[in-house]
Amino acid sequence: MAARAPDTIQNTTRSGSSPTGKQRPKYMLLVEQIIQQITTGEIRPGEALPSEHQLCETHQLARTTVRNAMQLLEEQGWVNRIHGKGSFVSTNPPLTVSKPLDIFAFVLPETRTGYYPSLQRSFEQAAALTQHQVLVCCTENKVDAQGNTILQLIDKHVAGVALVPATVPATPAYQVRQLQQHGIPVVFCHREVEGVQAPLLSIPFREVGRLAGQTLLEQGHRSLALFSPHRASASIEYEAGLREAIASQESPCPEPFIFHGPSSQIHPIDYEQDLLLTLETMFQHEQPPTAIFATFDSLAELIYLLLGKLGKRVPEDISLLGFGGTVRNGAIQSRLSSITVDEIAIGQKAAELLTQMKQGILPLDSAEVFPIPINTSLGQTLGPPPASSA
């Protein structure tokens, strides 16, 4: 069996320096100072505020920080900005200031299957320790829905966002930049968004594929299959890792059987009939696979049921290996052999990082990467190849 990875999350890279003391974001300090000047009469209604350049020099702040502060003041009704003329104190300022909500948002592609329910639960529990409520948003893995969600979170001035980026299609950088430009901390879970710097809790997808391949090969299997919910960057990495494991064998192995589900469907049950036909076709090959690696536990569970419909015994006729979290609930999942990732640690670390960024301990554009450890859960669906294929 392959060596087990460490059981702790460790950062692999660091970018930039971090303040050592706990403090509010700099743009919020500027907002509060200007509001105090308005409410005490130091700056009168209709009076022009210093220019952004002057505010940068006076307070030793970056231009982006000043712009975030001025935009929030305008949104709250304290300031009117006139293009080409500058910013002026509103003649009808609000009675109270609308402060950012002490709410963390968790934006997920789904919430019902696989490791997502326990990932969500661990995030909520960790956020509660710092007196933060949690708003869970499901995008169904669709970028357009994710974009609309992000706009609503900006409008609510949430305190931070943990994001598992949508992959249909790939999440564009501008969606996440909108959050950061409004001073809202972002932590990526599982995968990053190209072109954006934010802390990343990274699943090593290629290593998952490699470990899956090694696990099956060590059982004596030579003809392997890979099934993934849809073709995306993670699926490509799973496949690359599986092929690397196969290529490391001294004796040649058959070309692996590869299936990627339709990108338009997030739940395997929605393409169950296509999946059944694919399995039938696979078993008609001259050297049909004796082991299947399914890259998500919910997909592996459906394959388990379909194999029974085809008269195949697991693991006597064919072995099945999934990928999921360390929490193994459910009648099938608890028996399923899987590569596992510590989803509890992901949720806890995401809440911790958002709290540090909100307090100013970690910069919003931190590029730290925290690889998530992976292990194997042997279960009951893994065994040697049938004697007829040896």
C-alpha positions as CSV (number, residue, x, y, z in Angstrom):
1,M,0.0,0.0,0.0
2,A,1.2,3.5,-0.8
3,A,2.7,5.6,2.0
4,R,0.2,7.7,4.0
5,A,0.4,11.4,3.7
6,P,0.8,13.6,6.8
7,D,-2.4,14.3,8.8
8,T,-1.9,18.0,9.2
9,I,-2.3,21.0,6.9
10,Q,0.9,22.9,6.2
11,N,1.5,26.0,4.1
12,T,3.9,25.5,1.2
13,T,4.5,29.1,0.0
14,R,4.3,32.5,1.5
15,S,3.8,35.8,-0.3
16,G,4.2,39.3,1.2
17,S,4.4,40.3,4.9
18,S,1.6,40.2,7.5
19,P,0.9,42.6,10.3
20,T,1.5,41.1,13.6
21,G,-1.3,42.8,15.6
22,K,-5.0,42.2,15.2
23,Q,-6.7,45.1,13.5
24,R,-9.6,46.0,11.3
25,P,-9.1,46.3,7.6
26,K,-7.4,49.6,6.7
27,Y,-10.2,50.7,4.4
28,M,-12.7,50.3,7.2
29,L,-10.5,52.5,9.5
30,L,-10.6,55.2,6.9
31,V,-14.3,54.9,6.5
32,E,-14.9,55.2,10.3
33,Q,-12.6,58.2,10.5
34,I,-14.3,60.1,7.7
35,I,-17.8,59.3,9.2
36,Q,-16.6,60.7,12.5
37,Q,-15.4,63.9,10.8
38,I,-18.9,64.2,9.2
39,T,-20.9,63.4,12.4
40,T,-18.8,65.8,14.5
41,G,-19.2,68.6,11.9
42,E,-15.5,68.8,11.1
43,I,-16.6,68.2,7.5
44,R,-19.9,69.8,6.6
45,P,-22.7,68.6,4.2
46,G,-21.8,69.6,0.6
47,E,-18.2,70.1,1.4
48,A,-15.6,68.5,-0.8
49,L,-13.4,65.7,0.6
50,P,-9.7,65.5,-0.1
51,S,-8.8,63.8,-3.4
52,E,-7.9,60.1,-3.4
53,H,-4.3,61.1,-4.0
54,Q,-4.3,63.4,-1.0
55,L,-5.9,60.7,1.2
56,C,-3.3,58.2,0.1
57,E,-0.5,60.6,1.1
58,T,-2.1,61.8,4.3
59,H,-2.9,58.3,5.6
60,Q,-0.1,56.4,3.9
61,L,-2.5,54.1,2.1
62,A,-2.6,52.3,-1.2
63,R,-4.9,53.8,-3.9
64,T,-7.0,50.6,-3.9
65,T,-7.6,50.9,-0.2
66,V,-8.8,54.5,-0.5
67,R,-11.0,53.6,-3.4
68,N,-12.6,50.8,-1.5
69,A,-13.3,53.2,1.4
70,M,-14.8,55.9,-0.9
71,Q,-17.0,53.3,-2.6
72,L,-18.3,52.0,0.7
73,L,-19.0,55.6,1.9
74,E,-20.9,56.3,-1.3
75,E,-22.9,53.0,-1.0
76,Q,-23.9,53.9,2.6
77,G,-25.0,57.4,1.6
78,W,-22.3,59.4,3.3
79,V,-20.6,60.7,0.2
80,N,-21.7,61.7,-3.3
81,R,-19.0,61.2,-6.0
82,I,-19.2,63.4,-9.1
83,H,-17.1,62.3,-12.1
84,G,-14.4,64.8,-12.9
85,K,-15.1,66.9,-9.8
86,G,-14.5,64.8,-6.7
87,S,-16.2,63.5,-3.7
88,F,-18.6,65.6,-1.6
89,V,-20.3,65.0,1.8
90,S,-23.9,64.1,1.3
91,T,-26.5,66.8,2.2
92,N,-28.7,64.0,3.5
93,P,-26.4,61.6,5.3
94,P,-27.7,58.4,7.0
95,L,-28.5,58.4,10.7
96,T,-26.4,55.3,11.3
97,V,-23.6,53.6,9.5
98,S,-24.2,50.2,7.9
99,K,-21.4,48.0,9.1
100,P,-20.3,44.8,7.4
101,L,-22.2,41.8,8.7
102,D,-20.4,39.3,10.9
103,I,-21.3,36.6,8.5
104,F,-19.0,34.3,6.5
105,A,-20.3,33.0,3.3
106,F,-19.5,29.5,2.0
107,V,-20.1,29.2,-1.7
108,L,-20.2,25.6,-2.9
109,P,-21.0,23.8,-6.2
110,E,-23.3,21.5,-4.3
111,T,-24.3,20.6,-0.7
112,R,-26.1,17.2,-0.9
113,T,-23.5,14.6,-1.7
114,G,-19.9,13.5,-1.3
115,Y,-17.8,15.4,1.2
116,Y,-19.7,18.6,0.9
117,P,-22.2,18.2,3.8
118,S,-19.4,17.5,6.4
119,L,-17.2,20.2,4.8
120,Q,-20.1,22.7,5.3
121,R,-20.7,21.5,8.9
122,S,-17.0,21.8,9.9
123,F,-16.9,25.3,8.5
124,E,-20.0,26.4,10.4
125,Q,-18.6,25.0,13.6
126,A,-15.3,26.7,13.2
127,A,-16.9,30.0,12.3
128,A,-19.1,29.8,15.4
129,L,-16.0,29.8,17.6
130,T,-15.2,33.4,16.4
131,Q,-18.9,34.5,16.7
132,H,-19.5,34.4,12.9
133,Q,-22.7,33.1,11.4
134,V,-22.5,31.3,8.1
135,L,-24.5,31.8,4.9
136,V,-24.3,28.8,2.6
137,C,-24.7,29.4,-1.1
138,C,-25.1,26.6,-3.7
139,T,-24.1,27.4,-7.3
140,E,-24.9,24.0,-8.8
141,N,-21.4,24.3,-10.3
142,K,-22.6,27.0,-12.7
143,V,-20.4,30.1,-13.2
144,D,-23.4,32.4,-14.0
145,A,-25.1,31.4,-10.7
146,Q,-21.9,31.9,-8.9
147,G,-21.5,35.4,-10.3
148,N,-25.0,36.4,-9.2
149,T,-24.2,35.0,-5.7
150,I,-21.0,37.0,-5.5
151,L,-22.9,40.3,-6.3
152,Q,-25.4,39.6,-3.6
153,L,-22.6,38.9,-1.1
154,I,-20.9,42.2,-2.0
155,D,-24.2,44.0,-1.5
156,K,-24.6,42.5,1.9
157,H,-21.0,43.4,2.9
158,V,-20.3,39.9,4.3
159,A,-17.1,39.5,6.4
160,G,-15.5,36.9,4.2
161,V,-16.1,34.2,1.6
162,A,-14.8,30.6,1.4
163,L,-15.2,29.5,-2.3
164,V,-15.1,26.2,-4.0
165,P,-14.9,27.7,-7.5
166,A,-17.4,26.5,-10.2
167,T,-16.0,24.6,-13.1
168,V,-18.7,24.9,-15.8
169,P,-17.1,26.8,-17.4
170,A,-14.0,27.7,-15.3
171,T,-14.5,30.6,-12.9
172,P,-13.2,33.9,-14.4
173,A,-10.9,36.0,-12.3
174,Y,-13.1,39.1,-12.4
175,Q,-15.8,37.4,-10.3
176,V,-13.4,36.9,-7.4
177,R,-11.6,40.2,-7.9
178,Q,-14.9,42.0,-7.2
179,L,-15.0,40.6,-3.7
180,Q,-11.4,41.6,-3.0
181,Q,-11.8,45.1,-4.4
182,H,-14.6,45.6,-1.9
183,G,-12.2,44.5,0.9
184,I,-13.9,41.1,1.4
185,P,-11.5,38.3,2.2
186,V,-11.6,35.2,0.0
187,V,-10.2,31.7,0.6
188,F,-10.2,29.1,-2.2
189,C,-11.1,25.6,-1.3
190,H,-10.0,22.6,-3.4
191,R,-8.8,24.6,-6.4
192,E,-7.7,28.1,-7.3
193,V,-8.9,30.7,-9.8
194,E,-6.2,31.6,-12.4
195,G,-5.2,35.2,-12.2
196,V,-6.3,35.8,-8.6
197,Q,-4.1,35.7,-5.4
198,A,-5.9,34.3,-2.4
199,P,-5.1,31.6,0.2
200,L,-5.7,28.1,-1.3
201,L,-6.6,24.9,0.6
202,S,-5.5,22.6,-2.2
203,I,-6.6,19.1,-3.0
204,P,-3.7,17.5,-4.9
205,F,-5.8,16.1,-7.7
206,R,-2.9,14.5,-9.6
207,E,-1.6,12.8,-6.5
208,V,-5.1,11.5,-5.8
209,G,-5.2,9.9,-9.2
210,R,-1.7,8.5,-8.7
211,L,-2.5,7.0,-5.3
212,A,-5.7,5.5,-6.7
213,G,-3.7,3.9,-9.5
214,Q,-1.0,2.6,-7.2
215,T,-3.7,1.2,-4.8
216,L,-5.3,-0.8,-7.6
217,L,-2.1,-2.0,-9.2
218,E,-0.8,-3.2,-5.8
219,Q,-3.9,-5.4,-5.7
220,G,-2.8,-7.0,-8.9
221,H,-5.1,-5.2,-11.3
222,R,-3.6,-4.3,-14.7
223,S,-6.6,-3.1,-16.7
224,L,-8.1,0.0,-15.1
225,A,-11.0,2.4,-15.7
226,L,-11.5,6.0,-14.6
227,F,-15.0,7.5,-14.3
228,S,-15.4,11.2,-13.5
229,P,-18.6,13.3,-13.2
230,H,-17.5,15.7,-16.0
231,R,-14.3,16.8,-17.8
232,A,-12.7,19.7,-15.9
233,S,-9.3,20.7,-14.7
234,A,-9.5,18.3,-11.7
235,S,-10.6,15.4,-13.9
236,I,-7.6,16.0,-16.2
237,E,-5.3,15.9,-13.2
238,Y,-6.9,12.7,-11.8
239,E,-6.4,11.0,-15.2
240,A,-2.8,12.3,-15.5
241,G,-2.0,10.8,-12.0
242,L,-3.6,7.5,-12.9
243,R,-1.6,7.3,-16.1
244,E,1.6,8.1,-14.2
245,A,1.0,5.2,-11.9
246,I,0.3,2.8,-14.8
247,A,3.5,4.0,-16.6
248,S,5.6,3.3,-13.5
249,Q,4.9,-0.5,-13.9
250,E,7.6,-2.7,-15.3
251,S,5.2,-4.8,-17.3
252,P,3.0,-3.0,-19.9
253,C,-0.7,-2.4,-19.0
254,P,-3.6,-1.9,-21.4
255,E,-4.8,1.6,-22.1
256,P,-7.1,2.7,-19.3
257,F,-10.8,3.0,-20.0
258,I,-11.8,6.7,-19.5
259,F,-15.3,8.1,-19.0
260,H,-16.2,11.8,-18.3
261,G,-19.8,12.6,-17.6
262,P,-21.7,15.5,-19.3
263,S,-20.6,18.9,-18.0
264,S,-24.3,20.0,-18.1
265,Q,-25.2,17.6,-15.3
266,I,-23.8,17.9,-11.8
267,H,-25.4,14.8,-10.2
268,P,-24.6,11.3,-11.7
269,I,-28.2,10.2,-11.2
270,D,-29.1,12.6,-14.0
271,Y,-27.2,10.6,-16.6
272,E,-27.7,7.2,-15.1
273,Q,-28.8,5.6,-18.3
274,D,-25.7,6.8,-20.2
275,L,-23.6,5.5,-17.4
276,L,-25.2,2.1,-17.6
277,L,-24.6,1.9,-21.3
278,T,-21.0,3.0,-20.9
279,L,-20.4,0.2,-18.3
280,E,-22.0,-2.4,-20.7
281,T,-19.7,-1.2,-23.5
282,M,-16.7,-1.3,-21.2
283,F,-17.3,-5.0,-20.4
284,Q,-17.5,-5.9,-24.1
285,H,-13.8,-4.9,-24.6
286,E,-11.3,-7.7,-25.3
287,Q,-9.5,-6.8,-22.0
288,P,-12.2,-5.3,-19.9
289,P,-11.1,-3.4,-16.8
290,T,-11.0,-5.4,-13.5
291,A,-11.0,-2.2,-11.4
292,I,-12.7,1.2,-11.5
293,F,-11.6,4.4,-10.0
294,A,-14.6,6.9,-9.7
295,T,-13.4,10.4,-8.8
296,F,-16.4,11.2,-6.5
297,D,-18.0,9.0,-3.9
298,S,-21.6,9.7,-5.1
299,L,-20.6,8.6,-8.6
300,A,-18.9,5.4,-7.2
301,E,-22.1,4.6,-5.2
302,L,-24.2,4.8,-8.4
303,I,-21.7,2.7,-10.3
304,Y,-21.9,0.1,-7.4
305,L,-25.6,-0.2,-7.9
306,L,-25.3,-0.3,-11.7
307,L,-22.7,-3.1,-11.5
308,G,-25.2,-5.1,-9.6
309,K,-27.8,-4.5,-12.3
310,L,-25.3,-5.9,-14.8
311,G,-24.8,-9.0,-12.7
312,K,-21.3,-8.0,-11.5
313,R,-20.2,-8.7,-8.0
314,V,-18.0,-6.2,-6.1
315,P,-15.2,-6.9,-5.5
316,E,-15.3,-10.6,-6.7
317,D,-15.8,-9.7,-10.4
318,I,-14.6,-6.1,-10.3
319,S,-13.1,-3.7,-7.7
320,L,-14.4,-0.2,-7.1
321,L,-12.4,2.7,-5.6
322,G,-14.0,6.1,-4.9
323,F,-12.8,9.5,-3.8
324,G,-14.4,11.4,-0.9
325,G,-14.1,12.6,2.7
326,T,-13.0,11.0,5.9
327,V,-16.5,11.0,7.2
328,R,-18.0,7.7,5.8
329,N,-21.7,7.8,6.3
330,G,-24.4,6.0,4.3
331,A,-25.1,2.4,3.6
332,I,-22.9,2.2,0.5
333,Q,-20.3,4.9,1.3
334,S,-19.4,3.3,4.6
335,R,-18.5,0.1,2.7
336,L,-16.9,1.8,-0.3
337,S,-13.1,1.7,-0.6
338,S,-11.9,5.3,-1.3
339,I,-9.0,7.7,-1.5
340,T,-10.0,10.2,1.2
341,V,-9.3,13.9,1.8
342,D,-9.7,15.5,5.2
343,E,-12.8,17.7,4.6
344,I,-13.1,18.5,8.3
345,A,-9.6,20.1,8.2
346,I,-10.6,22.1,5.1
347,G,-13.7,23.6,6.7
348,Q,-11.8,24.5,9.9
349,K,-8.8,26.0,8.1
350,A,-11.0,28.1,5.8
351,A,-12.8,29.7,8.7
352,E,-9.5,30.3,10.5
353,L,-7.9,32.0,7.5
354,L,-11.0,34.2,6.9
355,T,-10.8,35.3,10.5
356,Q,-7.1,36.2,10.2
357,M,-7.7,38.1,7.0
358,K,-10.6,40.0,8.6
359,Q,-8.4,41.0,11.5
360,G,-5.6,42.1,9.3
361,I,-3.2,39.3,10.4
362,L,-3.1,37.9,6.8
363,P,-3.3,40.1,3.7
364,L,-6.2,39.8,1.3
365,D,-3.8,38.9,-1.6
366,S,-1.9,36.2,0.3
367,A,-0.7,33.5,-2.0
368,E,-0.2,30.8,0.7
369,V,-1.0,27.3,-0.4
370,F,-2.1,24.6,2.1
371,P,-2.0,21.1,0.6
372,I,-4.7,18.9,2.1
373,P,-3.5,15.4,3.1
374,I,-4.9,12.4,1.4
375,N,-5.2,8.8,2.6
376,T,-6.9,5.5,1.8
377,S,-10.0,4.0,3.3
378,L,-9.9,0.3,2.3
379,G,-13.6,-0.5,2.8
380,Q,-15.1,-3.6,1.3
381,T,-15.1,-2.9,-2.5
382,L,-11.4,-3.5,-3.1
383,G,-9.9,-6.9,-3.9
384,P,-7.6,-8.8,-6.3
385,P,-8.7,-9.3,-10.0
386,P,-10.8,-12.4,-10.7
387,A,-8.8,-15.5,-11.5
388,S,-10.1,-15.6,-15.1
389,S,-8.3,-12.3,-15.9
390,A,-5.0,-13.2,-14.2
